[in-house]
């Protein structure tokens, strides 16, 4: 067996082992899905943010909500706060990178909305600041994290903490949970 094959088998095993543990958070996933449905029903929107791979996941999940996941339906309101480079760079320049999401939450978020912060550690300062701002507005907050859940554990109303400390495994689980939430949101 080659080193590359051994590496790939090891990565697959780590993925499989962690995914086998995800059932432990299914009760919270169902609660968050109901919160998503309630948000849409009351006329709210879903605001999603994260850095790096989590920024890409934010965009991916928002696209599934606005477009469709699997079911033909009307578009639902979701915004990834990671996509407007003019806002990100101007706020980063004028206020600092730690406020690129908080400033958008201040401008766009209302009490009827739901805000999802994606951070593998739960400690990304710009996500933490945005969750603090969303809480001050009265929006529902959800942390999508890993490890111990970090600072978001104490800040978010709902927490979906992936049972891993390994960033790639956490990110793989995040997109699975994101897809699951989209599927549950579309369910009749």
GROMACS elastic network, one bead per residue, 0.5 to 0.9 nm:
[ bonds ]
;  ai    aj funct       b0    kb
    1     4     6  0.82804   500
    1     5     6  0.63215   500
    1     6     6  0.67487   500
    2     5     6  0.51810   500
    2     6     6  0.62481   500
    2     7     6  0.85753   500
    3     7     6  0.60204   500
    3     8     6  0.85709   500
    4     7     6  0.50143   500
    4     8     6  0.61689   500
    4     9     6  0.85866   500
    5     8     6  0.50773   500
    5     9     6  0.60684   500
    5    10     6  0.84447   500
    6     9     6  0.51612   500
    6    10     6  0.60523   500
    6    11     6  0.86052   500
    7    10     6  0.50901   500
    7    11     6  0.61884   500
    7    12     6  0.86039   500
    8    11     6  0.50970   500
    8    12     6  0.60995   500
    8    13     6  0.85255   500
    9    12     6  0.50507   500
    9    13     6  0.60563   500
    9    14     6  0.85972   500
   10    13     6  0.50946   500
   10    14     6  0.62050   500
   10    15     6  0.86143   500
   11    14     6  0.51307   500
   11    15     6  0.61811   500
   11    16     6  0.85999   500
   11   169     6  0.89582   500
   12    15     6  0.50422   500
   12    16     6  0.60626   500
   12    17     6  0.85155   500
   13    16     6  0.50171   500
   13    17     6  0.59579   500
   13    18     6  0.85214   500
   14    17     6  0.51695   500
   14    18     6  0.62136   500
   14    19     6  0.85313   500
   14   169     6  0.75160   500
   15    18     6  0.53658   500
   15    19     6  0.60652   500
   15    20     6  0.85968   500
   15   168     6  0.87864   500
   15   169     6  0.59522   500
   15   172     6  0.79458   500
   15   173     6  0.86963   500
   16    19     6  0.51168   500
   16    20     6  0.61159   500
   16    21     6  0.88748   500
   17    20     6  0.52841   500
   17    21     6  0.68960   500
   18    21     6  0.52877   500
   18    22     6  0.68462   500
   18   162     6  0.83402   500
   18   163     6  0.65743   500
   18   164     6  0.66846   500
   18   169     6  0.71868   500
   18   170     6  0.86343   500
   18   173     6  0.83078   500
   19    22     6  0.51950   500
   19    23     6  0.79983   500
   19   163     6  0.84990   500
   19   169     6  0.85171   500
   19   172     6  0.89373   500
   19   173     6  0.70282   500
   20    23     6  0.68285   500
   20    24     6  0.89603   500
   21    24     6  0.60362   500
   21    25     6  0.82354   500
   21   162     6  0.86356   500
   21   163     6  0.66719   500
   22    25     6  0.56906   500
   22    26     6  0.69112   500
   22   162     6  0.70609   500
   22   163     6  0.69598   500
   22   173     6  0.80622   500
   23    26     6  0.51427   500
   23    27     6  0.81960   500
   24    27     6  0.73793   500
   24    28     6  0.86988   500
   24   163     6  0.86903   500
   25    28     6  0.54379   500
   25    29     6  0.62878   500
   25    30     6  0.88611   500
   25   160     6  0.68298   500
   25   161     6  0.75671   500
   25   162     6  0.79181   500
   25   163     6  0.87456   500
   26    30     6  0.62027   500
   26    31     6  0.86823   500
   27    30     6  0.52870   500
   27    31     6  0.64862   500
   27    32     6  0.88753   500
   28    32     6  0.61813   500
   28    33     6  0.85350   500
   28   158     6  0.76684   500
   28   159     6  0.75468   500
   28   160     6  0.66901   500
   29    32     6  0.51336   500
   29    33     6  0.61133   500
   29    34     6  0.86719   500
   29   159     6  0.88964   500
   29   160     6  0.69195   500
   29   177     6  0.75423   500
   29   180     6  0.81728   500
   29   181     6  0.70972   500
   30    33     6  0.50211   500
   30    34     6  0.63061   500
   30    35     6  0.87046   500
   30   181     6  0.79101   500
   30   184     6  0.77606   500
   31    34     6  0.51302   500
   31    35     6  0.63274   500
   31    36     6  0.87713   500
   31   158     6  0.84542   500
   32    36     6  0.62196   500
   32    37     6  0.86644   500
   32   142     6  0.77400   500
   32   158     6  0.70382   500
   32   159     6  0.86225   500
   32   160     6  0.85764   500
   32   181     6  0.76730   500
   33    36     6  0.50202   500
   33    37     6  0.63251   500
   33    38     6  0.86300   500
   33   180     6  0.85950   500
   33   181     6  0.54693   500
   33   182     6  0.79741   500
   33   183     6  0.89444   500
   33   184     6  0.60061   500
   33   185     6  0.59964   500
   34    37     6  0.50325   500
   34    38     6  0.60930   500
   34    39     6  0.85140   500
   34   184     6  0.81721   500
   34   185     6  0.75681   500
   35    39     6  0.60036   500
   35    40     6  0.86630   500
   35   114     6  0.79562   500
   35   140     6  0.82337   500
   36    39     6  0.50633   500
   36    40     6  0.64002   500
   36    41     6  0.86374   500
   36    45     6  0.87198   500
   36    46     6  0.75605   500
   36   114     6  0.71590   500
   36   181     6  0.82013   500
   36   185     6  0.67018   500
   37    40     6  0.52796   500
   37    41     6  0.61279   500
   37    42     6  0.87274   500
   37   184     6  0.86828   500
   37   185     6  0.58879   500
   37   186     6  0.86682   500
   38    42     6  0.61516   500
   38    43     6  0.86586   500
   38    44     6  0.84268   500
   39    42     6  0.53898   500
   39    43     6  0.64724   500
   39    45     6  0.65264   500
   39    46     6  0.75970   500
   39   112     6  0.64061   500
   39   113     6  0.60561   500
   39   114     6  0.64811   500
   39   140     6  0.86337   500
   40    43     6  0.51885   500
   40    44     6  0.52038   500
   40    45     6  0.62570   500
   40    46     6  0.80998   500
   40    76     6  0.73066   500
   40    77     6  0.74769   500
   40   112     6  0.88127   500
   40   113     6  0.83051   500
   41    44     6  0.73055   500
   42   112     6  0.67664   500
   42   113     6  0.87665   500
   43    77     6  0.88680   500
   43   112     6  0.70223   500
   43   113     6  0.81036   500
   44    77     6  0.75818   500
   44   110     6  0.77029   500
   44   111     6  0.81359   500
   44   114     6  0.72786   500
   45    76     6  0.78338   500
   45    78     6  0.55052   500
   45    79     6  0.77142   500
   45   109     6  0.82988   500
   45   110     6  0.86244   500
   45   112     6  0.75142   500
   45   114     6  0.63936   500
   45   115     6  0.84872   500
   46    62     6  0.79598   500
   46    65     6  0.88417   500
   46    76     6  0.87990   500
   46    77     6  0.63175   500
   46    79     6  0.63046   500
   46    80     6  0.84899   500
   46   109     6  0.89996   500
   46   113     6  0.59682   500
   46   115     6  0.58458   500
   46   116     6  0.74582   500
   47    58     6  0.87607   500
   47    62     6  0.80763   500
   47    77     6  0.87097   500
   47    78     6  0.57599   500
   47    80     6  0.59754   500
   47    81     6  0.67688   500
   47   105     6  0.81444   500
   47   108     6  0.86890   500
   47   109     6  0.77299   500
   47   113     6  0.75074   500
   47   114     6  0.62924   500
   47   116     6  0.61930   500
   47   117     6  0.85569   500
   48    55     6  0.85688   500
   48    57     6  0.89861   500
   48    58     6  0.53966   500
   48    59     6  0.77836   500
   48    61     6  0.81643   500
   48    62     6  0.71761   500
   48    78     6  0.75823   500
   48    79     6  0.62558   500
   48    81     6  0.59969   500
   48    82     6  0.80534   500
   48   114     6  0.85619   500
   48   115     6  0.58657   500
   48   117     6  0.60630   500
   48   118     6  0.75414   500
   49    54     6  0.73247   500
   49    55     6  0.60266   500
   49    57     6  0.84689   500
   49    58     6  0.54489   500
   49    59     6  0.81502   500
   49    79     6  0.87281   500
   49    80     6  0.58760   500
   49    81     6  0.53036   500
   49    82     6  0.60104   500
   49   101     6  0.72418   500
   49   115     6  0.81746   500
   49   116     6  0.64877   500
   49   117     6  0.52819   500
   49   118     6  0.60247   500
   49   119     6  0.86172   500
   49   127     6  0.70293   500
   49   130     6  0.88600   500
   50    53     6  0.76998   500
   50    56     6  0.78466   500
   50    57     6  0.77275   500
   50    58     6  0.63649   500
   50    80     6  0.87761   500
   50    81     6  0.81421   500
   50    82     6  0.70706   500
   50   101     6  0.87779   500
   50   116     6  0.87233   500
   50   117     6  0.61221   500
   50   119     6  0.59425   500
   50   124     6  0.82975   500
   50   126     6  0.84417   500
   50   127     6  0.65900   500
   51    54     6  0.50175   500
   51    56     6  0.78660   500
   51    58     6  0.88574   500
   51    82     6  0.78085   500
   51   118     6  0.77861   500
   51   119     6  0.71775   500
   51   124     6  0.80677   500
   51   126     6  0.87119   500
   51   127     6  0.83577   500
   52    55     6  0.50990   500
   52    56     6  0.66416   500
   52    57     6  0.87826   500
   53    56     6  0.50694   500
   53    57     6  0.62465   500
   53    58     6  0.86417   500
   53   171     6  0.73697   500
   54    58     6  0.60462   500
   54    59     6  0.86173   500
   54   117     6  0.89535   500
   54   118     6  0.58086   500
   54   119     6  0.64466   500
   54   120     6  0.79107   500
   54   171     6  0.72962   500
   54   174     6  0.84215   500
   55    59     6  0.64000   500
   55    60     6  0.86187   500
   55    80     6  0.79521   500
   55    81     6  0.83252   500
   55    82     6  0.57765   500
   55    83     6  0.83462   500
   55   118     6  0.78906   500
   56    59     6  0.51674   500
   56    60     6  0.61078   500
   56    61     6  0.86538   500
   56    82     6  0.80260   500
   57    61     6  0.60250   500
   57    62     6  0.84214   500
   57   118     6  0.81702   500
   57   171     6  0.83418   500
   57   174     6  0.77180   500
   57   175     6  0.64616   500
   57   178     6  0.80763   500
   58    61     6  0.53449   500
   58    62     6  0.61198   500
   58    63     6  0.85408   500
   58    79     6  0.84689   500
   58    80     6  0.54930   500
   58    81     6  0.78474   500
   58    82     6  0.73247   500
   58   116     6  0.85416   500
   58   117     6  0.86342   500
   58   118     6  0.74222   500
   58   178     6  0.88677   500
   59    62     6  0.51495   500
   59    63     6  0.60512   500
   59    64     6  0.86839   500
   59    79     6  0.78374   500
   59    80     6  0.51587   500
   59    81     6  0.81737   500
   59    82     6  0.71557   500
   59    83     6  0.74321   500
   60    63     6  0.51749   500
   60    64     6  0.63877   500
   60    65     6  0.88493   500
   60    80     6  0.84835   500
   60   175     6  0.83898   500
   60   178     6  0.86276   500
   61    64     6  0.51314   500
   61    65     6  0.63488   500
   61    66     6  0.87391   500
   61    78     6  0.85622   500
   61    80     6  0.81869   500
   61   175     6  0.78647   500
   61   178     6  0.60086   500
   61   179     6  0.71080   500
   61   181     6  0.89772   500
   61   182     6  0.75270   500
   62    65     6  0.51144   500
   62    66     6  0.61030   500
   62    67     6  0.82784   500
   62    77     6  0.83378   500
   62    78     6  0.52293   500
   62    79     6  0.58054   500
   62    80     6  0.58295   500
   63    66     6  0.52146   500
   63    67     6  0.56132   500
   63    68     6  0.74450   500
   63    69     6  0.84624   500
   63    78     6  0.77683   500
   63    79     6  0.83642   500
   63    80     6  0.84264   500
   64    67     6  0.52764   500
   64    70     6  0.86004   500
   64   179     6  0.79643   500
   64   182     6  0.67655   500
   65    68     6  0.56933   500
   65    69     6  0.67019   500
   65    75     6  0.69728   500
   65    76     6  0.57083   500
   65    77     6  0.71343   500
   65    78     6  0.62954   500
   65   182     6  0.63600   500
   65   185     6  0.83630   500
   65   186     6  0.87639   500
   66    69     6  0.88029   500
   66    74     6  0.82176   500
   66    77     6  0.58695   500
   66    78     6  0.60004   500
   66    79     6  0.83828   500
   67    72     6  0.88711   500
   67    73     6  0.85062   500
   67    74     6  0.80486   500
   67    75     6  0.55878   500
   67    76     6  0.75350   500
   68    71     6  0.62505   500
   68    72     6  0.65050   500
   68    73     6  0.69715   500
   68    74     6  0.81600   500
   68    75     6  0.70270   500
   68    76     6  0.85057   500
   68   182     6  0.83570   500
   68   186     6  0.84433   500
   69    72     6  0.82190   500
   69   179     6  0.75964   500
   69   182     6  0.61949   500
   69   183     6  0.65234   500
   69   186     6  0.76932   500
   70   182     6  0.86578   500
   70   183     6  0.71605   500
   70   186     6  0.79962   500
   71   183     6  0.83644   500
   71   186     6  0.66827   500
   71   187     6  0.84968   500
   72   186     6  0.89856   500
   73    76     6  0.86375   500
   73   186     6  0.80399   500
   79    82     6  0.87096   500
   79    83     6  0.88261   500
   80    83     6  0.63145   500
   80    84     6  0.88760   500
   81    84     6  0.71481   500
   81    88     6  0.86619   500
   81   100     6  0.86646   500
   81   101     6  0.65681   500
   81   104     6  0.71209   500
   81   105     6  0.85129   500
   82    85     6  0.77961   500
   82    88     6  0.74918   500
   82   100     6  0.88455   500
   82   101     6  0.80202   500
   83    86     6  0.89803   500
   83    87     6  0.87092   500
   83    88     6  0.80649   500
   84    87     6  0.54951   500
   84    88     6  0.61947   500
   84    89     6  0.86266   500
   85    89     6  0.58467   500
   85    90     6  0.82368   500
   86    89     6  0.53533   500
   86    90     6  0.59031   500
   86    91     6  0.83174   500
   87    90     6  0.52446   500
   87    91     6  0.58271   500
   87    92     6  0.80471   500
   87   100     6  0.75634   500
   87   104     6  0.81368   500
   88    91     6  0.55092   500
   88    92     6  0.58125   500
   88    93     6  0.84298   500
   88    97     6  0.80145   500
   88   100     6  0.55169   500
   88   101     6  0.79623   500
   89    93     6  0.58842   500
   89    94     6  0.84234   500
   89    97     6  0.83482   500
   89   100     6  0.80161   500
   90    93     6  0.50585   500
   90    94     6  0.59326   500
   90    95     6  0.81278   500
   90    96     6  0.89966   500
   90   100     6  0.85781   500
   91    94     6  0.50823   500
   91    95     6  0.53517   500
   91    96     6  0.64795   500
   91    97     6  0.71998   500
   91    99     6  0.69474   500
   91   100     6  0.55163   500
   91   101     6  0.87806   500
   91   103     6  0.73820   500
   92    95     6  0.55839   500
   92    98     6  0.74740   500
   92    99     6  0.68817   500
   92   100     6  0.57250   500
   93    96     6  0.56902   500
   93    97     6  0.73874   500
   94    97     6  0.89392   500
   95    98     6  0.78885   500
   95    99     6  0.63608   500
   95   100     6  0.78843   500
   95   103     6  0.88862   500
   96    99     6  0.58162   500
   96   100     6  0.71670   500
   97   100     6  0.54373   500
   97   101     6  0.85743   500
   97   125     6  0.88210   500
   97   126     6  0.67834   500
   98   101     6  0.77326   500
   98   102     6  0.80458   500
   98   124     6  0.85135   500
   98   125     6  0.56685   500
   98   127     6  0.78975   500
   98   128     6  0.87495   500
   98   129     6  0.71054   500
   98   130     6  0.88953   500
   99   102     6  0.50025   500
   99   103     6  0.59029   500
   99   104     6  0.85072   500
   99   125     6  0.82915   500
   99   126     6  0.54872   500
   99   127     6  0.84027   500
   99   129     6  0.66733   500
   99   130     6  0.72869   500
  100   103     6  0.58741   500
  100   104     6  0.68651   500
  100   126     6  0.64926   500
  100   127     6  0.87346   500
  100   130     6  0.82847   500
  101   104     6  0.51424   500
  101   105     6  0.61742   500
  101   106     6  0.86099   500
  101   126     6  0.61217   500
  101   127     6  0.66017   500
  101   129     6  0.75615   500
  101   130     6  0.53671   500
  101   131     6  0.88536   500
  102   106     6  0.60943   500
  102   107     6  0.86553   500
  102   126     6  0.70125   500
  102   127     6  0.75788   500
  102   128     6  0.85483   500
  102   129     6  0.56754   500
  102   131     6  0.74447   500
  102   132     6  0.79953   500
  102   133     6  0.59592   500
  102   134     6  0.78611   500
  103   106     6  0.50182   500
  103   107     6  0.63392   500
  103   108     6  0.86496   500
  103   130     6  0.75385   500
  103   133     6  0.84039   500
  104   107     6  0.50561   500
  104   108     6  0.58442   500
  104   109     6  0.76818   500
  104   130     6  0.81525   500
  105   108     6  0.52284   500
  105   110     6  0.84229   500
  105   115     6  0.85681   500
  105   130     6  0.62824   500
  105   131     6  0.84133   500
  105   133     6  0.66679   500
  105   134     6  0.62874   500
  105   137     6  0.88340   500
  106   109     6  0.60760   500
  106   110     6  0.85280   500
  106   130     6  0.83238   500
  106   133     6  0.66406   500
  106   134     6  0.74758   500
  106   137     6  0.79330   500
  107   110     6  0.87655   500
  109   112     6  0.82406   500
  109   113     6  0.63289   500
  109   114     6  0.83330   500
  109   115     6  0.82107   500
  109   134     6  0.69310   500
  109   137     6  0.74131   500
  109   139     6  0.73505   500
  110   113     6  0.55142   500
  110   114     6  0.86518   500
  110   134     6  0.81475   500
  110   137     6  0.64424   500
  110   138     6  0.73601   500
  110   139     6  0.63087   500
  111   114     6  0.81555   500
  111   134     6  0.81489   500
  111   135     6  0.87473   500
  111   137     6  0.57408   500
  111   140     6  0.75066   500
  112   138     6  0.77779   500
  112   139     6  0.59362   500
  112   140     6  0.76383   500
  113   134     6  0.88834   500
  113   138     6  0.85059   500
  113   139     6  0.52514   500
  113   140     6  0.64212   500
  113   141     6  0.87480   500
  114   134     6  0.85201   500
  114   139     6  0.56594   500
  114   141     6  0.58107   500
  114   142     6  0.75082   500
  115   130     6  0.87849   500
  115   131     6  0.73791   500
  115   134     6  0.70099   500
  115   139     6  0.69330   500
  115   140     6  0.62048   500
  115   142     6  0.61302   500
  115   143     6  0.85417   500
  116   131     6  0.82092   500
  116   140     6  0.86529   500
  116   141     6  0.60383   500
  116   143     6  0.58788   500
  116   144     6  0.69912   500
  117   122     6  0.84197   500
  117   127     6  0.58732   500
  117   128     6  0.78322   500
  117   130     6  0.80633   500
  117   131     6  0.70333   500
  117   141     6  0.77463   500
  117   142     6  0.62864   500
  117   143     6  0.50548   500
  117   144     6  0.60588   500
  117   145     6  0.81802   500
  117   152     6  0.82836   500
  117   156     6  0.88714   500
  118   121     6  0.89858   500
  118   122     6  0.75705   500
  118   124     6  0.88602   500
  118   127     6  0.75061   500
  118   142     6  0.85902   500
  118   143     6  0.61926   500
  118   145     6  0.60542   500
  118   174     6  0.81925   500
  119   123     6  0.69281   500
  119   124     6  0.62334   500
  119   127     6  0.74081   500
  119   143     6  0.77529   500
  119   144     6  0.64272   500
  119   145     6  0.51886   500
  119   146     6  0.76807   500
  119   149     6  0.87481   500
  119   152     6  0.88582   500
  119   171     6  0.89491   500
  120   123     6  0.80463   500
  120   124     6  0.84260   500
  120   144     6  0.75015   500
  120   146     6  0.50113   500
  120   147     6  0.75048   500
  120   149     6  0.79472   500
  120   150     6  0.88480   500
  120   161     6  0.87598   500
  120   162     6  0.84528   500
  120   165     6  0.82318   500
  120   166     6  0.86260   500
  120   167     6  0.62202   500
  120   170     6  0.62921   500
  120   171     6  0.70670   500
  120   174     6  0.87731   500
  121   124     6  0.70482   500
  121   145     6  0.60124   500
  121   146     6  0.58045   500
  121   147     6  0.64633   500
  121   148     6  0.76135   500
  121   149     6  0.62984   500
  121   150     6  0.57855   500
  121   151     6  0.84808   500
  121   152     6  0.89035   500
  121   165     6  0.81112   500
  121   167     6  0.82611   500
  122   125     6  0.88800   500
  122   127     6  0.82874   500
  122   128     6  0.77645   500
  122   143     6  0.73741   500
  122   144     6  0.77026   500
  122   145     6  0.53074   500
  122   146     6  0.69788   500
  122   147     6  0.82091   500
  122   148     6  0.78599   500
  122   151     6  0.55926   500
  122   152     6  0.52142   500
  122   153     6  0.73887   500
  122   161     6  0.88727   500
  123   126     6  0.86956   500
  123   127     6  0.76019   500
  123   128     6  0.64986   500
  123   145     6  0.89930   500
  123   149     6  0.79974   500
  123   150     6  0.53301   500
  123   151     6  0.53535   500
  123   152     6  0.67787   500
  124   127     6  0.53955   500
  124   128     6  0.60547   500
  124   129     6  0.86252   500
  124   150     6  0.89854   500
  124   151     6  0.86216   500
  125   129     6  0.60022   500
  125   130     6  0.85056   500
  126   129     6  0.51951   500
  126   130     6  0.62553   500
  126   131     6  0.87452   500
  127   130     6  0.50731   500
  127   131     6  0.62135   500
  127   132     6  0.86403   500
  127   152     6  0.86748   500
  128   131     6  0.51672   500
  128   132     6  0.62538   500
  128   133     6  0.86962   500
  128   151     6  0.71475   500
  128   152     6  0.65607   500
  128   155     6  0.79588   500
  129   132     6  0.50892   500
  129   133     6  0.62600   500
  129   134     6  0.86743   500
  130   134     6  0.61005   500
  130   135     6  0.85512   500
  131   135     6  0.60635   500
  131   136     6  0.85695   500
  131   141     6  0.66453   500
  131   142     6  0.84553   500
  131   143     6  0.86548   500
  131   152     6  0.79037   500
  131   155     6  0.70304   500
  131   156     6  0.71179   500
  132   135     6  0.51430   500
  132   136     6  0.63229   500
  132   137     6  0.88319   500
  132   155     6  0.69827   500
  132   156     6  0.86017   500
  133   136     6  0.50918   500
  133   137     6  0.64257   500
  133   138     6  0.87983   500
  134   137     6  0.51128   500
  134   138     6  0.63100   500
  134   139     6  0.54206   500
  134   140     6  0.75174   500
  134   141     6  0.70224   500
  135   139     6  0.57240   500
  135   140     6  0.71279   500
  135   141     6  0.69441   500
  135   155     6  0.80156   500
  135   156     6  0.80196   500
  135   157     6  0.88619   500
  136   139     6  0.77606   500
  138   141     6  0.88856   500
  140   156     6  0.79055   500
  140   157     6  0.65802   500
  140   158     6  0.82291   500
  141   155     6  0.80477   500
  141   157     6  0.53748   500
  141   158     6  0.64165   500
  141   159     6  0.85303   500
  142   152     6  0.83862   500
  142   155     6  0.88904   500
  142   156     6  0.53526   500
  142   157     6  0.61231   500
  142   159     6  0.55781   500
  142   160     6  0.75133   500
  143   149     6  0.78135   500
  143   152     6  0.58940   500
  143   153     6  0.71873   500
  143   155     6  0.84061   500
  143   156     6  0.58771   500
  143   157     6  0.81179   500
  143   158     6  0.63540   500
  143   160     6  0.60330   500
  143   161     6  0.76518   500
  144   149     6  0.80477   500
  144   152     6  0.85782   500
  144   158     6  0.88144   500
  144   159     6  0.61875   500
  144   161     6  0.60563   500
  144   162     6  0.77816   500
  144   174     6  0.70258   500
  144   177     6  0.88554   500
  145   148     6  0.81165   500
  145   149     6  0.53705   500
  145   150     6  0.78393   500
  145   152     6  0.80048   500
  145   153     6  0.87651   500
  145   159     6  0.75460   500
  145   160     6  0.62882   500
  145   162     6  0.60989   500
  145   170     6  0.74301   500
  145   171     6  0.88039   500
  145   174     6  0.78475   500
  146   149     6  0.54296   500
  146   150     6  0.81016   500
  146   160     6  0.79462   500
  146   163     6  0.62138   500
  146   164     6  0.58535   500
  146   165     6  0.62419   500
  146   166     6  0.82319   500
  146   167     6  0.79562   500
  146   170     6  0.58264   500
  146   171     6  0.86675   500
  146   174     6  0.89002   500
  147   150     6  0.74923   500
  147   161     6  0.68230   500
  147   162     6  0.66078   500
  147   163     6  0.62312   500
  147   164     6  0.52679   500
  147   166     6  0.80255   500
  147   170     6  0.83670   500
  148   151     6  0.88637   500
  148   153     6  0.78027   500
  148   161     6  0.71965   500
  148   162     6  0.87056   500
  148   163     6  0.84506   500
  148   164     6  0.87045   500
  148   165     6  0.82095   500
  149   152     6  0.60477   500
  149   153     6  0.51379   500
  149   154     6  0.86378   500
  149   159     6  0.75727   500
  149   160     6  0.81051   500
  149   161     6  0.56967   500
  149   162     6  0.82635   500
  150   153     6  0.58107   500
  150   154     6  0.80238   500
  151   154     6  0.58483   500
  151   155     6  0.65896   500
  151   156     6  0.88379   500
  152   156     6  0.55758   500
  152   159     6  0.76153   500
  153   156     6  0.60000   500
  153   157     6  0.83538   500
  153   158     6  0.80957   500
  153   159     6  0.62891   500
  153   161     6  0.85959   500
  154   157     6  0.81550   500
  155   158     6  0.88298   500
  156   159     6  0.63597   500
  160   174     6  0.89885   500
  160   177     6  0.86625   500
  161   164     6  0.84438   500
  161   170     6  0.87480   500
  162   165     6  0.82998   500
  162   169     6  0.85544   500
  162   170     6  0.58684   500
  162   171     6  0.88412   500
  162   173     6  0.67232   500
  162   174     6  0.75502   500
  163   170     6  0.77093   500
  164   167     6  0.78506   500
  164   169     6  0.68443   500
  164   170     6  0.61601   500
  165   169     6  0.79667   500
  165   170     6  0.71994   500
  166   169     6  0.54642   500
  166   170     6  0.61684   500
  166   171     6  0.87319   500
  167   170     6  0.50375   500
  167   171     6  0.61219   500
  167   172     6  0.86024   500
  168   171     6  0.51374   500
  168   172     6  0.61863   500
  168   173     6  0.86629   500
  169   172     6  0.50701   500
  169   173     6  0.62468   500
  169   174     6  0.85938   500
  170   173     6  0.51341   500
  170   174     6  0.60964   500
  170   175     6  0.89253   500
  171   175     6  0.65229   500
  171   176     6  0.87274   500
  172   175     6  0.56313   500
  172   176     6  0.65472   500
  172   177     6  0.88734   500
  173   177     6  0.60771   500
  173   178     6  0.84156   500
  174   177     6  0.51000   500
  174   178     6  0.59560   500
  174   179     6  0.85190   500
  175   179     6  0.60092   500
  175   180     6  0.83815   500
  176   179     6  0.51715   500
  176   180     6  0.61025   500
  176   181     6  0.86352   500
  177   181     6  0.60745   500
  177   182     6  0.85540   500
  178   181     6  0.51598   500
  178   182     6  0.62864   500
  178   183     6  0.87020   500
  179   182     6  0.50327   500
  179   183     6  0.62027   500
  179   184     6  0.86327   500
  180   183     6  0.50427   500
  180   184     6  0.61291   500
  180   185     6  0.84529   500
  181   184     6  0.50579   500
  181   185     6  0.59559   500
  181   186     6  0.86056   500
  182   186     6  0.63085   500
  182   187     6  0.87335   500
  183   186     6  0.52043   500
  183   187     6  0.62656   500
  184   187     6  0.50277   500
  184   188     6  0.84986   500
  185   188     6  0.83501   500
